Amino acid sequence: MSTVGINQAKTVRAHNGVYPGDEHLPPIVAIIEYDNAWGGVGYGLVYSGKPNVYTPSEFVRNPRVWWSIKT
């Protein structure tokens, strides 16, 4: 689970689920955009083989799929 800013999210999307320099990590299969508890927007990375933990909570509000890998 990682939360990143918009620029990192765009980089992952542009590289089809891989962040350059982190090729040793499992591929990212989805990016979840959500409203955070402080009124901002976050982008959560969902890795292959890991559950999507970006579900509604007091810190993750209105989660939505911003990008997902096409299989």
N, C-alpha and C positions, 0 to 999 in steps of 0.2 A: 504494500500500500504506500503510495506516494502522492502528495498533493503538490502540484506545480503551478506556475504562472502561465499565462496565455502564450508567451513566446516559446516556452519549453513544450507546451501542448502542440503548438503549430509545428515545431521541429519533429516531434514524434510522429505526427500525422504525415508530414512530408516524407519521412523515411519509413513509412508503412509499419509502424510499431516498434521501431528500434531507435534508441537515442544514441547518436554518434558518440563513440567512446565507451559505451556501456554494452557492447555487443555480447558480453559474457552473461548478462542478465537474461531471464526468460523474456520472450517477446511480449509486448504490450498488446492486448487484444481489444481494449476499449479505453476510451477517455470519457469520464463522467463529469459534466459541468454541473455545478450546484451553487446555490446561494449559501453563504456561510452565516454564522451567528452574528457577525459584526457588520452585516450589510454589504459585504463584498461578494465576489464570485471566485470560486476555486475550481481546479481541474484535477480530478483524481485519476490516477493510472491504475488500470486493472491488468495484472500480469497473467499470462497463460498458466493454468493449473492452480491459480489462487482465486478465492471467492471474491465477488464484488462486494466490498464492505461499504460502499457509498450508498447507503439506504437512508431513508428519512430518520433524522434524529434532531436533537437540539442544535447540533453543529452543522449538519448536512440537511439543507432545506431545498425542496423542489429539485431533486436529482434528475438529470436527463442525459441521455447518451449524446455526446457531442461528436464522437467518432468511434467507429468500430471496424475491425479488420474484416475484410470480405473473405469468406471461406468457400 
